[in-house]
């Protein structure tokens, strides 16, 4: 059973927030985004996939479990939640899973840095196949210089992705951290993305 942490008022709309492949629910990124969402009057349920809990407890690296197992754990968190979430959110791998689970169960989702392909590869069809069929809305916040899906690569998918809204963040990487030349910070971009996520969550109420 995945480990979970809840923050925010229990009467607020619920966000389920999944981590990426390389860092768990206690990473600085996950902590900062969760805090910003709580400040926007949302309740955030963060959870940790079983493989990441084993990494944290043993100190030894290991790869993520296979996709069906990760999806099963995500679905278990939703099933065990006190109420239906207003939005499924994830960072990178967690975001990909949020969109897959969301499309299966007709629940809207949002992604902070979608992994359109592994580093050093081109767009991978198996990572976007579910986004080419109609289903619940998907909102993606993507750095224009993301090494797992830059704007010049992903823009070529225009018209193929259905009910998918991509917000491009200027000169930002996979962690939504921009180059210094933008005169903006990662925190600025995360604040804006969280405001948009809050709008989606409250719209669902």
GIQUINOR-V633866 format. One record per pair of residues at least 4 apart in sequence whose C-alpha atoms are under 6 Angstrom apart, sorted by the first residue. I is the first residue (numbers start at 1). GAP is how many residues later the second one is. If there is no record, write none. Layout:
# GIQUINOR-V633866
I;GAP  I;GAP
This chain:
# GIQUINOR-V633866
2;46  2;47  2;48  3;44  3;45  4;42  4;43  5;40  5;41  6;38  6;39  7;36  7;37  8;30  8;35  9;34  12;30  12;31  13;29  13;30  13;73  14;29  14;30  14;71  14;72  15;29  15;70  15;72  16;29  16;72  16;73  17;29  17;72  17;73  18;72  18;76  19;5  19;6  19;71  19;72  19;75  20;71  20;72  20;73  20;74  21;72  25;5  25;23  28;4  30;4  37;5  37;157  38;4  38;5  51;13  54;4  55;4  55;5  55;6  86;115  86;118  87;21  87;22  87;114  88;10  88;21  89;6  89;9  89;20  89;21  89;22  90;4  90;5  90;21  91;4  91;20  91;21  92;21  92;22  92;23  95;16  98;4  99;4  99;10  102;4  102;5  102;6  102;7  103;32  103;33  106;30  107;29  108;28  108;29  109;29  110;28  110;29  110;30  111;29  112;29  113;28  113;29  113;61  115;33  116;7  116;32  116;33  117;5  117;6  117;7  117;31  118;30  119;29  125;4  131;30  132;28  132;29  132;30  133;29  134;28  137;26  138;26  139;25  139;26  139;27  140;26  141;26  142;26  142;27  143;25  143;26  143;29  143;30  143;33  144;6  144;7  144;24  144;25  144;26  144;27  144;28  145;5  145;26  145;27  145;28  146;4  146;27  146;28  151;4  171;7  171;8  172;4  172;5  172;6  173;4  176;10  177;9  187;4  190;4  199;4
